[in-house]
Amino acid sequence: MADRLAGLQPGAYIAVSLAIAIGLTGGSSGRLGGETVDSSVAAKIDGIFSSAIAPDEPGAAVLVRRDGHDVFVRGYGLRELRTKTAIDTRTNFRLASCTKQFTAMAIMLLVHDGKLRYDEKLTEVFPEFPAYGQSITIDNLLNHTAGLPDYEELMLAAETPRNSWAWSETRQIRDSEVLTLLEQQKAGKFAASAKWAYSNSGYVVLGLVVAKVSGNSFGEFLHQRIFAPLRMDGTLAYENGKNEVANRAYGHSRQDITWKQTDQSSTSATLGDGGIYSSVADLEKWDEALARQTLLSESEMQVATTSAKLSGGAQPKWPRDSDRPEGALVAYGFGWFLDPYQGHARMWHYGDTRGFHTYIERFVDDRVTIVVLCNRTDLDPEALAGKIAALLLPLR
């Protein structure tokens, strides 16, 4: 998606690929770079979103790629209600936990550089970390088998009558404070590699590892090694007061029949677990880089797409109080979930934070990628992406 796509008006398709390749006349088909796209499929994808999002509401940006080409790209609704600015290809959304794939890539680049090892202990990077970190490795942090306490729970535990609001949306917890909370604990939730539990704490720590090992800030390292080389010009790790998000979408929540801007929370300033803003224009470049192994070789990427195993080789399972059924099998590599969809191999991730829901899904064998970024919390981008996948993937 080149610069020429950014200026299209609200309500128009914001992908030249779609406008050229698909006439949207009944039963016709178009061709883009050798890939045939049925116009009825495009119309169905459009219907999924246009029926859910009014032009004067917060909305979403959608990217669908097949065989290395954009086959559907469109923005719906507004990125900010105050200015009534429409969402387009360059609108930057808070990625929330879809950030983790970039944090994992940063770690992998440091391993590539010979500055870090996957079996390196947490206490080797942070010698002041308590004894329970001696058994936690970098790959434990990457695949959520480290057993670190949840920093959100530690924040609640740290509140006292004198300190009832230690953190808020205007006094946000920082990465260094998360590390301090973890260092105040005497033990983790479980022994490393004994169980699997999704961990924002682990990815905050990984962001700190990137900074300490590289000698640059987390955001600087990502810019120098990922965003700038891939020309992801609008993507950044947002730090209030240090940088600004261009073309920024603000998060919203529906309250009865009205909308409220709900853009920040007490945990919005942490970086490695969810601090990146990006657009579908830039995520197209990210997808292309992953497909072409631009940053790392295929062999180097294999560890990222290999599911974690527990001690003794057991398959990880979702724990209690998760957003999946307790005991269901989970496949997670480095920054990506890896469980298949109806027989189709995939790598995927969701993001869920105040005001934003996001979803990135790559069907590598089918060469299909679906990205849905929402600046409102009443939409389920995973379900929306599933509807798109059902249109594009052959039945198995």
N, C-alpha and C positions, 0 to 999 in steps of 0.2 A: 504494500500500500504506500504509494508515493505521496509527495507533498500535495499534488494536484487534487487529492481526495478530500482534503481537510475543509474546503470551503463550501461544500454542498449544503443546501438549505434544509431546515427541519422538515421531516416527512418524506424527503426524497431518499432514494437509495444512496448510500455513501460509499458504494464500491463500484468503480468503473468496471470491475470484472463482472459484476452482476448485471449492470446496465447494458454492457455490450453482449455478454454471453447469453442473457436470458431476456427474451422479449416479453415474457409474461403474457403470451397469447396462448389460449387453451390448447394443450397437447403438444406445443412446439418444444424444441430443445435447442440449446445453444452449445457452443464449443469454446473452451478457453484453454489454450496451451495443450490441446490434444485431449482434454477431459470433457466429456459430454455431461451436461447438467440438464435435467428435465425441468422445464419451467414450472410444472405443477409441484415439484418438490420445493422449489424456491418459494412458491406462493404459500405452501403449507408451513414452511419455516417462518415466513413473515407473519402468517396467521397466528402462530403460537404466541408471538410477542405483541403484535398489534392489538390482539384481543385482550391482553393483560395489562397493557400500559397505555394510558391516555397521553396525548401530546403535551398536556400542561402539568404532568406529574413527574416526580423523580422516575428514573427509568433504568435502562440497561444498554450495554454495547455487546454486540454479538459478532463473532468471527467463526466461520466454518471454512476449513481447508481440506482439499482432497488432492492427492498426488502432487503435492507441492504448490498448488494454486489456490487462490482465494475463490471460493464459489458462492459465498454469501457473507457480506459484511454490512452491518447496519446499526445505527443508533436509534434509540427510542426514548422519548421523554426528555427531561431537563437535568442538567448537571447541577443546577442551583436554582432554587425557586425565586430568590430575591432578584436575580438578573434575568431570569427566564432564558438562560443560555441553553441551547439544545446540545444534547450529547452527539458527538461525532467520533471519527476514528482516532482522533488525538486526545480525547477526553481521558484524563488519568484518574483511575479509581484506586482506592486503597485495596491492595491485594489480600490483606489479612494473611491467613496461613498459606496461601499460594506463594507467599514470600519464601517459604522453606526450601523450594526447589533451587532458588538462587543462593541461599545460604549454603546449601549442600554443595552446589557447584563451586562456590568460593573455597570451601574446605578441600574439595577435590583438586582444585588448581594449586593449592598449597602443597598437597601431597605430590602432585605432578612436579612442582618446583623442588621437591626434596626437603622442604622446610617442616614437614609434618608427616606423621604416620597414622594410619587408621587404628593401629594397636597402641598408640601412645596414651598413657594414663592421664586422667584429668589433673592429677597432682603433679605431673611433669610440666604441664603448662602453667598451672596455678599452684605453686608449692605450698601456699598458705591454706589451701583447701583442706578440710578435715579428713580424717582417716577413711571415711566411707568412700571418698573419691579415688582411693588407691586402686580399686577394682573396676572403675568406670573408664572405658576407653572412648576414643573419638567415634568409632563406629557404633558404640552403644548409644551415644548422643544422637547420631544421625538416624538410627532406625528405631528410636524410642524404646530401647531396652535397658536404659541406664538406671531407671528407678529413682530419679531425682524427685524430691517433693515438688508439688505444684506451687509456683510462686504466687498464684492468685489466692490459694488457700493460706499461704504464709502471710500475705498482706492482711487478710482478715484476722489472723491470729495475732498480728502485731498491733492491732487496734486496742487501745485501753481507754478508760474514762478520760484520761488526760490527753490522749492521742487518738481520739475517736475518728478523725478524718485525716490520717497521715497522708493519704493520697486521694486525689479527686481528678476531675477532668481538667482542672486548671493547675493542679499540682500532681503531675503524672510521675509514676515510678520510672526510674531510669535503669538501664542495663546493669550499671555498677551496683545499684541498690538491690537488684535481683540476686546478684552474686553474693552480696553481703548477707541477705536472708538465707541463702543456701548454705553459706559458710557457718551460720549460727546453728545449723542442725547437726545432730550427732549421728544420724543414720538416714538412709534413703527409704523410699516406700517399700522397696524389695531389693534383693541382691542383684547386681548387674547380670543380665542375660537370663534371669530366672523367670521373668514375665515380660509382657509387652503392655505399655500404657502410653497413650499419646501424651507428649510432653512439650508444652510451650517453654518450660524451664530449660530443657535441653537445647532448644534452638536459640534462646537468648544467650546461653553460655557459648554456643558455637559462634555466634556473632562476636562475642568477646574474644574467643580464640582467634578468629580471623584478624581482629585488630592487633592482638598482642603478637602473634606470630609474624604477621606481615609488616608490622611497624607503621601501618596506615590505619585510619579509622575504617570501620566496616563499610561506610558509604563510599569512601575514597577508593577502597580496594575494589568494590563492585563496579564503580565507575571505570576505573583504569583497566580492569581485566575482563569485564563482561559487557557493560552497557556501551562504553565508547567503542570498543572493537566491533561490536555488532550494530553500531549506529542506532542504538535505542535511546534517542536523544531526549525523550521526555521522561524516561524512567529514572527514579532515584529512591534512595532510602531517606525518608523525610525526617528532618530534625528541626523542630520549631525554633525559629530564631537563627538558624544556620543556613537554611536553604528554603526555596519556595517551590511549590508544585504548580507548574504551568497547566492551564486548561483543567483545573482541578474540579473533580466531582465531589460534592459534599454529601455525606450520608444522611438518610432520612428514615423516619419511622412513621407509620400511619397511626393516628390517634382518633378513633371514631371516624368521622368523615373528613378530617383535616390531616395535614402533614406537619411534622415537627422535625426541624433539623437536629439530628442526633449524630454528630460527626466525630466526637471525641469521647474517650472514657479515661479512667485512671490508668489504664494499661496501654494507651495508644502511642506512647513514646518509645516502647521497647522496639528493637530493630530486627534481630535475627529471626524472631518468630512471626513477625507480621508487619513490618514497617515500610515495605516497598509500595510505591505508587507506580502504576503503568497503564498503558492503553492497548487497545486491540491492534493499533498500528505497530507498536513496539513488540507486542507479544507474537505477532506474525514473524518478526525477525528472530525472536527467541526460538520459535518452533522450527524455523528453517535451519538455525544453527544446530539445534539438537538433531535434526534429520541428517544434516551433512557432517556431523561430528566436527564442527568448526573449532570448538574450544578444547575438546579432549577427544582422543581416539576412541574407536569402538571398544577396544579392549579395556581402556581406562573407564569408560562409561558402564561397563558390565556390572561393576559392583553396585552402582546406583540402581540398577534394574534387577537386582537379585534380592529376593525376599529374605528378611531377617529370620534366623533360626534361634531358638532358645537353647539353653543348656541341655545337652543330650539329643539335640536335633529336633525338638518338638516344634510344632507349628504354632505361632502366636495366635491368641484369641482376644477378642474385644472384652475388656473388663466390665464390671458393673458400672452403672452411671455413665455410660457412653452414649453416643448418638446412633449406635448400632446395637442389635440384640446381644445381650451378654452371652459369651461363649461362642459366638460366630467367629469363624476363621478370619484372620486379617493378614494381608500380605503388604509389607511396607519395605521399601528399599532406602535410598538416601534422598529424602525430600519428596518422595512420590509413593502413593498407594499403587499397588500392582495387581490387585485382584481383577479377574476378567469380567467382561460384561456379556452375558448370553453367549459364551463361547469365544468371544473376541478378546485377544490379549490387549491390555491397555496399561497406561500409566496415567494417573490422575491425582487431582487434589482439589479440595474445597477450601474456601475461606469464609469465616463467619465472625464478624466483629460489629461493633456498634455502628449502625447505619449502612453497612455494606455486607453483601453476600456475593461470593465469587466462585468460579469453577473453571478449571482447565483440564481437558481430557484429550489424551493422545492415543489413538488406536494405531500402533506402530505398523503392524502387519497389513492393515487395511489402508494405511496412509491417509487417515482421516483425523483431523484435529478440530475440537469444538471448544470455544472459549465464550463464557457468559459472565459479564461483570455487571453487577447491580448496585446502585446507590440507594437502595431501599430494602428493608428487611422482611417485607411480606412476600417477596418472591423467592422461590426455591430454584436456584440455577442448576443444581444437580438434576432435578426433575425435568427442567426445561431442556437441558442438554440431552437427557435420556430420550425425549421426544424427537429431537433432531437425529440422534443416533439410530433410532428405529426407522427413520426415513432413508438413511444412507447405507446402513450395513446390511449385508445379506443375512438371511435367516440361517441359523445353524442349530 
